[in-house]
Amino acid sequence: MIKSMTGYGRGQAEAEGLSFAVEIKAVNHRYGDITVKAPRLLAPYESEIKKRVAAVLKRGKVDVYINQENSSRVTMTPVIDEQLAAAYLAAYKHLKSVTGLAGEIGLEFLAAQKDVLTLKETELVADDLLDCLYQSLDLALAAMLETRRCEGAATAQDISQRLEVLATILGKIEECAPLVPIEWQQKLKERLTRLQDNGGDPQRIAQEIAIFADRCDISEEISRFNSHLAQFHALMAEQEPVGRQMDFLVQELNREANTMGSKSNDANLTKHVVALKSELEKIREQVQNIE
């Protein structure tokens, strides 16, 4: 199944007082490049997050954004420094005794003193944290895959239509192929006539014939082009990522088309080769977006 490299997915999950929202964005890239932007408490798990993403998204520039919802309630808890509070209380009582001033020390006043009451990060249970994180990540990956499949299906349809066009053009080239040796034969006769008129060397004539034999035949190029087309059709049905293989095949198809064009001395055949290369360029552009 053809999948695009571009896409977007979002997932959110809640568990055990935790809540994570994950967004994944992907664009074209020659290889797999994954970047994770997450809260500091997830730093120890960044490598595992990348592995989990890479197992699903084989190619593309992938950005993973992880946000922790309601993090102030989830990860922070008030902590009382009892020794400091007792020290404050003792100091105020001593101050009262040495000054002789009246007054009582209230709880709110004591709690408001510096560092008596502070907020510290809660120690989260790793299993609970990862369960919630991976639920949201998997949901985002599933949504990403769906968008990639939808885009990939449209791309596959376009490529399939263009492959049919290539096959049609190649059929016209096969019809024109017999004209190639006729054109070269005429040119060869003209050269041989000039050589003979000038007392031509038989070895030179043999060389001209050898060059002619090589230049006039495009049957091998047509055969290889057909073979590459068959391989391309086979890749269209593969379940694994095939973007790189397709890119290689497009290069090989272009190579055969160029060779056919270089051997052509027929205007009609050259026109078909140009059309062939034009369709190949459009396929190449589509292939750049395939995983």
ROKOLPA-879703 format. One record per residue: x, z, y of N, C-alpha, C in turn; residue in one letter. Coordinates in steps of 0.2 Angstrom, whole numbers, padded with zeros to 4 digits, always signed. Atoms other than C-alpha are relative to their C-alpha. Layout:
% ROKOLPA-879703
XZYXZYXZYA...
//
This chain:
% ROKOLPA-879703
+0004+0000-0006+0000+0000+0000+0004+0000+0006M-0004+0000-0006+0007-0005+0017-0002+0005+0005I+0002-0005-0005+0008+0009+0029+0004-0002+0007K-0004+0001-0007+0013+0008+0048+0005+0006+0001S-0004-0006-0002+0027+0019+0055-0003+0003+0006M+0003-0003-0006+0017+0023+0071-0006+0004-0003T+0006-0004+0002+0003+0036+0070+0000+0007+0004G+0001-0007-0003-0004+0053+0076-0004+0004-0005Y+0004-0005+0004-0010+0068+0067+0000+0007+0002G+0000-0007-0002-0016+0085+0071-0004+0005-0005R+0003-0004+0004-0020+0100+0061+0000+0008+0002G+0000-0007-0002-0025+0119+0064-0003+0004-0006Q+0003-0004+0005-0027+0133+0052+0001+0008+0002A+0000-0007-0002-0030+0152+0053+0000+0004-0006E-0001-0004+0006-0025+0165+0040+0003+0007+0002A-0003-0007-0001-0022+0184+0041+0002+0001+0007E-0001-0001-0007-0023+0185+0060+0004-0005+0003G-0004+0005-0003-0012+0170+0062-0004-0006+0001L+0003+0007-0002-0016+0153+0070+0005-0004+0002S-0005+0005-0002-0005+0138+0071-0004-0007+0001F+0002+0007-0001-0009+0121+0078+0006-0005+0000A-0006+0005+0001+0002+0106+0073-0002-0007+0002V+0001+0007-0002+0003+0089+0081+0006-0004-0002E-0005+0004+0002+0013+0075+0074+0000-0007+0003I+0000+0007-0003+0018+0059+0083+0006-0004-0003K-0006+0005+0003+0028+0044+0075+0000-0007+0003A-0001+0007-0002+0035+0028+0081+0005-0003-0004V-0005+0004+0004+0046+0014+0074+0007+0003+0001N-0007-0001+0000+0063+0018+0069+0003-0003-0006H-0003+0004+0006+0076+0010+0057+0000+0005-0006R-0001-0005+0006+0078+0026+0047-0005+0006+0001Y+0004-0006-0001+0069+0043+0046+0003+0005+0004G-0003-0004-0005+0072+0054+0061-0006+0005+0002D+0005-0005-0001+0062+0071+0062+0002+0005+0005I-0002-0006-0005+0062+0083+0077-0006+0005+0000T+0005-0005+0001+0053+0099+0076+0001+0005+0007V+0000-0004-0006+0048+0109+0092-0005+0006-0002K+0004-0005+0002+0041+0126+0087+0002+0007+0003A-0002-0006-0003+0040+0144+0093+0006+0003-0004P-0007-0003+0003+0056+0155+0090-0001+0003-0006R+0001-0004+0006+0048+0165+0076+0001-0005-0006L+0000+0005+0005+0048+0148+0066+0007-0003-0001L-0007+0003+0000+0067+0144+0069+0003+0001-0007A-0003-0001+0007+0072+0151+0051-0003-0005-0005P+0003+0005+0005+0060+0138+0043+0000-0007+0002Y+0000+0006-0003+0064+0123+0053+0002-0005-0005E-0003+0005+0005+0074+0115+0039-0006-0002-0006S+0006+0001+0005+0059+0118+0026-0005-0005+0003E+0005+0004-0003+0047+0110+0039+0002-0007+0000I-0003+0006+0000+0058+0095+0040-0001-0003-0007K+0000+0002+0007+0059+0093+0021-0007-0002-0001K+0007+0001+0002+0040+0095+0020-0003-0007+0003R+0003+0006-0004+0037+0081+0033+0004-0006-0003V-0004+0005+0003+0051+0070+0026-0003-0003-0007A+0002+0002+0006+0043+0070+0009-0006-0004+0000A+0006+0004-0001+0027+0062+0016+0002-0006+0004V-0001+0006-0004+0034+0051+0030+0007-0002-0001L-0007+0003+0002+0049+0041+0024+0004-0003+0006K-0003+0004-0006+0053+0031+0040-0004+0001+0006R+0003+0000-0006+0050+0032+0058+0003+0006+0004G-0003-0005-0004+0055+0043+0073-0006+0005+0001K+0005-0004+0001+0044+0058+0070+0001+0007+0004V+0000-0006-0004+0040+0072+0082-0005+0005-0002D+0005-0005+0002+0032+0088+0076+0000+0006+0005V+0001-0005-0005+0025+0100+0089-0004+0006-0004Y+0003-0005+0003+0020+0117+0082-0002+0006+0006I+0002-0006-0004+0010+0130+0093-0003+0005-0003N+0003-0006+0003+0005+0147+0089-0006+0002+0005Q+0005-0002-0004-0012+0151+0095-0001+0008+0001E+0001-0008-0001-0016+0169+0103+0006+0003-0002N-0006-0003+0002+0002+0173+0100+0001+0007+0003S+0000-0006-0003+0001+0188+0112-0003+0006-0004S+0003-0005+0005-0011+0197+0100+0003+0000-0007R-0003+0001+0007-0003+0191+0084+0007+0003-0001V-0007-0001+0001+0015+0194+0087+0003+0006+0004T-0002-0006-0004+0016+0209+0099-0004+0006-0001M+0004-0006+0001+0011+0227+0097+0003+0005+0004T-0003-0005-0004+0013+0242+0108+0004+0005-0004P-0005-0005+0003+0027+0255+0104+0001+0005+0004V-0001-0006-0004+0028+0272+0110+0007+0003-0001I-0006-0004+0001+0045+0280+0113-0001+0007+0001D+0002-0007+0000+0041+0298+0109+0005+0004+0003E-0005-0004-0003+0058+0305+0113+0001-0001+0008Q+0000+0001-0007+0058+0297+0130-0006+0003+0004L+0006-0003-0003+0040+0303+0134+0001+0008+0000A-0002-0007+0000+0046+0321+0129+0005+0002+0005A-0005-0001-0005+0061+0319+0140-0003+0000+0007A+0003+0000-0007+0050+0314+0155-0004+0006+0001Y+0004-0006-0001+0038+0328+0152+0004+0006+0001L-0004-0006-0001+0052+0341+0151+0003+0000+0007A-0002+0001-0007+0059+0334+0167-0005+0002+0005A+0005-0001-0005+0043+0335+0176-0002+0008+0000Y+0001-0007+0000+0040+0353+0170+0006+0004+0003K-0005-0003-0004+0057+0358+0176+0000-0001+0007H+0000+0001-0007+0055+0350+0192-0006+0004+0004L+0006-0004-0002+0038+0359+0194+0003+0008+0001K-0002-0007+0000+0047+0376+0190+0005+0001+0006S-0006-0001-0006+0062+0373+0203-0003-0001+0007V+0002+0001-0007+0051+0367+0217-0006+0005+0001T+0006-0005-0001+0036+0379+0214-0006-0004+0002G+0006+0003-0002+0024+0365+0217-0005+0000-0005L+0005+0000+0005+0007+0364+0209-0001-0007-0002A+0002+0006+0002+0000+0350+0199+0001-0001-0008G+0000+0001+0007-0003+0344+0181+0003-0008-0001E-0002+0007+0002+0005+0329+0172-0005-0003-0004I+0005+0003+0005-0008+0317+0165+0003-0005-0004G-0002+0005+0005-0007+0306+0150+0001-0007+0003L+0000+0007-0002-0010+0290+0160+0007+0000+0005E-0006+0000-0004+0004+0295+0172+0007+0000-0004F-0006+0000+0004+0016+0299+0158+0001-0007-0004L+0000+0006+0003+0012+0283+0149+0002-0006+0004A-0002+0005-0005+0015+0273+0165+0008+0000+0001A-0007+0000-0002+0033+0278+0166+0004-0005-0004Q-0004+0006+0003+0047+0265+0162+0002+0002-0007K-0002+0001+0007+0050+0261+0144-0004+0005-0005D+0004-0005+0005+0038+0275+0137-0004-0004-0004V+0004+0004+0004+0026+0262+0131+0002-0008+0001L-0003+0007+0000+0033+0244+0127-0003-0004-0005T+0002+0005+0005+0028+0228+0118+0005-0003-0004L-0005+0003+0005+0038+0223+0103-0003-0005-0005K+0003+0005+0005+0036+0208+0091-0002+0004-0006E+0003-0002+0006+0026+0212+0076+0004-0003-0006T-0003+0003+0006+0035+0210+0059-0005-0003-0004E+0005+0003+0004+0025+0197+0051+0002-0001-0007L-0002+0001+0007+0024+0195+0032+0001-0008-0001V-0003+0007+0001+0034+0179+0028-0005-0005-0004A+0005+0004+0004+0021+0173+0015-0006-0002+0004D+0006+0001-0004+0006+0175+0026+0002-0006+0006D-0001+0004-0005+0015+0166+0040+0001-0008-0002L-0001+0007+0003+0021+0151+0029-0006-0003-0002L+0006+0003+0003+0004+0149+0021-0004-0003+0006D+0003+0003-0006-0004+0147+0038+0003-0006+0003C-0003+0005-0003+0009+0136+0045+0000-0006-0005L+0000+0006+0004+0009+0124+0030-0007-0003-0001Y+0007+0003+0000-0010+0123+0029-0001-0005+0006Q+0001+0004-0006-0010+0117+0047+0005-0006+0000S-0005+0005+0001+0006+0106+0044-0003-0006-0005L+0002+0004+0005-0002+0098+0029-0006-0004+0002D+0005+0004-0003-0018+0094+0038+0002-0005+0005L-0003+0005-0005-0008+0086+0052+0003-0006-0004A-0003+0006+0004+0001+0075+0039-0005-0004-0003L+0006+0004+0003-0015+0070+0031-0003-0004+0005A+0003+0004-0005-0022+0064+0047+0005-0005+0002A-0005+0005-0001-0006+0055+0051+0000-0005-0005M+0000+0005+0006-0006+0046+0034-0006-0004+0001L+0006+0004-0001-0024+0041+0038+0001-0006+0005E-0001+0004-0005-0019+0033+0054+0005-0006-0002T-0005+0004+0003-0004+0025+0046-0003-0005-0005R+0003+0004+0005-0014+0018+0032-0005-0005+0004R+0004+0005-0003-0027+0010+0044+0004-0005+0004C-0004+0005-0004-0014+0002+0055+0004-0004-0005E-0003+0004+0005-0005-0003+0039-0004-0006-0003G+0004+0004+0003-0020-0011+0032-0001-0007+0005A+0000+0006-0005-0022-0022+0048+0006-0004+0000A-0006+0004+0001-0004-0027+0047+0000-0004-0006T+0000+0003+0006-0005-0031+0029-0005-0006+0000A+0004+0006+0000-0020-0043+0032+0003-0005+0005Q-0003+0005-0004-0011-0051+0046+0006-0004-0003D-0006+0003+0003+0005-0054+0036-0003-0004-0006I+0003+0004+0006-0006-0060+0021-0002-0007+0003S+0003+0006-0003-0014-0073+0032+0006-0005+0002Q-0005+0004-0002+0003-0079+0039+0004-0002-0006R-0003+0003+0006+0010-0080+0021-0003-0006-0003L+0003+0006+0002-0003-0092+0017+0001-0006+0004E-0002+0005-0004+0001-0102+0032+0007-0003-0002V-0006+0002+0002+0019-0102+0027+0000-0005-0007L+0001+0003+0007+0014-0108+0009-0003-0007+0002A+0003+0006-0002+0004-0122+0018+0005-0005+0003T-0005+0004-0004+0018-0128+0029+0006-0002-0005I-0005+0002+0005+0030-0127+0014-0002-0006-0004L+0002+0006+0003+0019-0139+0005+0001-0006+0003G-0001+0006-0004+0020-0151+0019+0008-0002+0000K-0007+0001+0000+0039-0149+0019+0002-0004-0007I-0001+0003+0007+0039-0153+0000-0002-0008+0000E+0003+0007-0001+0029-0169+0004+0005-0004+0004E-0005+0004-0004+0042-0174+0017+0007+0000-0003C-0007-0001+0003+0057-0169+0006+0003-0007-0002A-0003+0006+0002+0059-0186-0002+0003-0005+0005P-0002+0004-0006+0061-0194+0015+0007+0002+0002L-0007-0002-0002+0077-0184+0018+0006-0004-0003V-0005+0005+0003+0088-0194+0006+0000-0007+0002P+0001+0007-0003+0081-0210+0012+0003-0001+0007I-0003+0000-0007+0086-0206+0030+0008+0000-0001E-0007-0001+0001+0103-0200+0024+0003-0006-0003W-0002+0006+0003+0105-0215+0013+0001-0006+0005Q-0001+0005-0005+0103-0227+0027+0006+0001+0004Q-0005-0002-0004+0115-0218+0037+0007-0001-0004K-0006+0001+0004+0128-0218+0023+0001-0008-0001L-0001+0007+0001+0125-0237+0020+0004-0003+0007K-0003+0002-0007+0130-0239+0039+0007+0002+0000E-0007-0002+0000+0145-0229+0037+0005-0004-0005R-0004+0003+0005+0151-0237+0021+0001-0007+0002L-0001+0007-0003+0149-0254+0029+0005+0000+0005T-0006+0000-0005+0160-0249+0043+0007+0001-0003R-0006-0001+0004+0173-0242+0031+0002-0006-0003L-0002+0006+0003+0173-0258+0021+0002-0005+0004Q-0002+0005-0005+0174-0269+0036+0007+0002+0003D-0007-0002-0002+0190-0259+0041+0005+0002-0006N-0004-0001+0006+0197-0259+0023+0000+0007-0002G+0001-0007+0002+0190-0243+0018+0003+0003-0006G-0004-0004+0006+0199-0230+0007-0006+0002-0005D+0005-0002+0005+0189-0228-0010-0001+0007+0000P+0000-0008+0000+0193-0209-0009-0004+0002+0005Q+0005-0002-0006+0185-0208+0008-0007-0002-0001R+0007+0002+0001+0170-0217+0002-0003+0005-0005I+0002-0005+0005+0169-0205-0013-0002+0007+0004A+0001-0007-0003+0170-0190-0001-0007-0001+0004Q+0006+0001-0004+0156-0198+0010-0006+0001-0005E+0005+0000+0005+0145-0200-0006-0001+0008-0002I+0001-0007+0001+0148-0181-0010-0003+0004+0005A+0003-0003-0006+0144-0176+0007-0008-0002+0000I+0007+0002+0000+0128-0186+0006-0004+0004-0005F+0003-0004+0005+0123-0178-0010-0002+0007+0001A+0002-0007-0002+0124-0161-0003-0005+0000+0006D+0004+0000-0006+0116-0165+0013-0008-0002-0001R+0006+0003+0000+0101-0174+0007-0005+0004-0004C+0004-0004+0005+0094-0162-0006-0002+0007+0003D+0002-0006-0002+0083-0148+0000-0004+0004-0005I+0004-0003+0006+0075-0144-0017+0002+0007-0001S-0002-0007+0001+0085-0128-0019-0003+0004+0005E+0003-0004-0006+0080-0122-0002-0007+0002-0001E+0007-0001+0001+0062-0125-0006-0002+0005-0006I+0001-0004+0006+0063-0117-0023+0002+0008+0002S-0002-0007-0002+0072-0101-0016-0005+0003+0005R+0005-0003-0005+0059-0100-0001-0006+0002-0004F+0006-0002+0004+0045-0100-0014+0001+0006-0004N-0002-0006+0004+0054-0087-0024-0001+0006+0005S+0000-0005-0005+0056-0076-0008-0008+0002+0001H+0007-0002-0002+0037-0078-0004-0003+0004-0006L+0002-0004+0006+0033-0072-0022+0002+0007+0000A-0002-0007-0001+0043-0057-0019-0003+0004+0005Q+0003-0003-0005+0035-0054-0003-0007+0002-0002F+0006-0001+0003+0018-0055-0011+0000+0007-0004H-0001-0006+0004+0024-0042-0024+0001+0006+0004A-0001-0006-0004+0030-0030-0011-0007+0002+0004L+0006-0002-0004+0013-0030-0002-0005+0004-0005M+0004-0004+0005+0005-0022-0018+0004+0007-0002A-0004-0006+0002+0019-0008-0019-0003+0006+0004E+0003-0006-0003+0014+0010-0016+0006+0004+0004Q-0005-0003-0003+0031+0015-0010+0002-0004+0007E-0002+0004-0007+0039+0011+0008+0004-0006-0002P-0003+0006+0001+0044-0007+0008+0002-0004+0006V-0002+0004-0006+0048-0011+0026+0007-0003+0000G-0007+0003+0000+0067-0013+0023+0000-0006-0004R+0000+0005+0005+0064-0024+0008-0003-0006+0004Q+0004+0006-0003+0052-0035+0018+0005-0003+0006M-0005+0003-0005+0065-0036+0033+0005-0004-0003D-0005+0004+0003+0078-0042+0021-0003-0007-0002F+0003+0006+0002+0066-0055+0014-0001-0005+0005L+0001+0005-0006+0062-0062+0031+0006-0003+0002V-0006+0003-0001+0080-0064+0034+0002-0006-0004Q-0001+0006+0005+0082-0074+0018-0004-0006+0001E+0005+0005-0001+0067-0084+0022+0002-0004+0006L-0002+0003-0006+0074-0088+0039+0007-0004-0002N-0006+0004+0002+0091-0093+0031-0002-0007-0004R+0002+0007+0004+0082-0106+0019-0003-0005+0005E+0003+0005-0005+0072-0113+0034+0005-0003+0004A-0006+0003-0004+0088-0115+0044+0003-0005-0003N-0003+0005+0004+0096-0124+0030-0004-0006-0001T+0005+0006+0000+0081-0136+0028+0001-0003+0006M-0001+0003-0006+0082-0139+0046+0006-0004+0001G-0006+0003-0002+0100-0143+0047+0001-0006-0005S+0000+0006+0005+0098-0156+0032-0005-0005+0002K+0005+0005-0002+0083-0164+0040+0003-0005+0005S-0001+0005-0005+0085-0180+0049-0007-0004+0001N+0007+0002-0001+0066-0183+0049-0004+0004+0005D+0004-0004-0006+0056-0179+0065-0006+0004-0003A+0005-0004+0002+0041-0174+0055+0002+0006-0004N-0002-0006+0004+0050-0163+0043+0003+0006+0005L-0002-0005-0005+0059-0155+0058-0005+0004+0003T+0006-0003-0004+0042-0151+0066-0003+0005-0005K+0002-0005+0005+0037-0142+0050+0004+0006-0001H-0005-0006+0000+0053-0132+0049-0001+0004+0006V+0001-0004-0006+0050-0127+0067-0006+0005-0001V+0006-0004+0001+0032-0121+0063+0002+0006-0005A-0002-0005+0005+0039-0112+0048+0004+0006+0003L-0004-0006-0003+0052-0102+0058-0005+0004+0005K+0005-0004-0005+0038-0098+0071-0004+0005-0003S+0004-0005+0004+0027-0090+0058+0005+0006-0003E-0004-0005+0002+0042-0081+0051+0002+0005+0005L-0001-0004-0006+0046-0074+0068-0006+0005+0001E+0006-0004-0001+0028-0067+0069+0000+0005-0005K+0000-0005+0006+0030-0059+0052+0005+0005+0001I-0006-0005-0001+0047-0051+0057-0002+0005+0005R+0002-0005-0005+0039-0043+0072-0005+0005-0003E+0005-0004+0003+0025-0036+0061+0004+0005-0005Q-0004-0004+0004+0038-0030+0048+0003+0006+0003V-0004-0005-0004+0047-0020+0061-0004+0007+0000Q+0004-0006-0001+0032-0008+0061-0002+0003-0007N+0002-0002+0007+0031-0006+0042+0004+0006-0003I-0005-0005+0003+0037+0010+0034+0004-0002-0006E
//
